[in-house]
Amino acid sequence: DLRGEKLMTRLVQGDVGSGKTIVAFLAMIMTAENGYQSAIMVPTEVLAKQHYEALTKLLEENGLLEQYQPVFLTGSNTAKEKRQIYEAIASGETRMIVGTHALIQEKVIYESLGLVITDEQHRFGVGQRELLSEKGETPHVLVMSATPIPRTLAIILYGDLDISVIDELPAGRQVIKNCVVDTSYRPKAYAFIEKQVEAGRQAYVICPMVEASEMIEGENVLDYSKTLRDALPESVNVEYLHGKMKAKEKNKIMERFAAGEIQVLVSTTVIEVGVNVPNATVMMIENAERFGLAQLHQLRGRVGRGSH
């Protein structure tokens, strides 16, 4: 598409871990090689940071880092950092911009935006996508999604997009097994999680709510963490994560989980999009009936990202 006669507007749909990110990075490199800037917009700061680090590493390994100077732009940059980043973008000193929807704010002026990539499409409105496109002189558009949508529905939702599907997984990935059980299965599930942790792996437990509520039946993150701490040996570090926590706390917990300091993470769906911890092999979802299909699919994609 990038080498073709007309503008690219393409949706790449592929299961979690099928390699959409590398496709995006290669397109960004190709854009830079041709003298244009590219921007990739991601829904959460945690994921944006992971993308930025992965991109930087790829460029570094191939001796392109100095040349393209990627920058990382989110709402939590300090005013001074933002000023420097805006200057680098406007002057064209940077060829690659990774960030959250901070990328589409008025103050961001691009020197020559030739490619716009949005990751996890369903998290951005059409308006946000258009805003980013308008920042360039009709740039190429690449949209990535891991949520499987039947082709007919995809055509209705994204009528303006061509659709590509990546339908295979990278070498060494294993198939994820799913089973639905009732609550009497809990002791068995805990024992299974304990075994996995003993083997050096990590686990997610997902609850629909942050704290107990009189109105709604369902497990909540705070009480559930206590239950798990009692049920599992003391050597197992259980922590929780939810959307009401401050961004700093959330990032800290995620970093500790990624570093293997936390074995079991009890969380709401805040981890639904793009958290990459290859060592996590089990996910237990409480009150699964409370989640939508796209959500369950996204959640399931957090495990099975490694060789175990």
Secondary structure as GFF3:
##gff-version 3
##sequence-region A 1 308
A	DSSP	beta_strand	9	14	.	.	.	ID=ss1
A	DSSP	alpha_helix	20	33	.	.	.	ID=ss2
A	DSSP	beta_strand	37	41	.	.	.	ID=ss3
A	DSSP	alpha_helix	45	61	.	.	.	ID=ss4
A	DSSP	alpha_helix	65	68	.	.	.	ID=ss5
A	DSSP	beta_strand	71	73	.	.	.	ID=ss6
A	DSSP	alpha_helix	79	91	.	.	.	ID=ss7
A	DSSP	beta_strand	96	99	.	.	.	ID=ss8
A	DSSP	three_ten_helix	101	104	.	.	.	ID=ss9
A	DSSP	beta_strand	113	119	.	.	.	ID=ss10
A	DSSP	three_ten_helix	121	123	.	.	.	ID=ss11
A	DSSP	alpha_helix	126	134	.	.	.	ID=ss12
A	DSSP	beta_strand	140	145	.	.	.	ID=ss13
A	DSSP	alpha_helix	151	157	.	.	.	ID=ss14
A	DSSP	beta_strand	162	166	.	.	.	ID=ss15
A	DSSP	three_ten_helix	183	185	.	.	.	ID=ss16
A	DSSP	alpha_helix	186	198	.	.	.	ID=ss17
A	DSSP	beta_strand	202	206	.	.	.	ID=ss18
A	DSSP	alpha_helix	221	231	.	.	.	ID=ss19
A	DSSP	beta_strand	238	241	.	.	.	ID=ss20
A	DSSP	alpha_helix	247	258	.	.	.	ID=ss21
A	DSSP	beta_strand	264	267	.	.	.	ID=ss22
A	DSSP	three_ten_helix	269	271	.	.	.	ID=ss23
A	DSSP	beta_strand	280	285	.	.	.	ID=ss24
A	DSSP	three_ten_helix	288	290	.	.	.	ID=ss25
A	DSSP	alpha_helix	293	300	.	.	.	ID=ss26
###
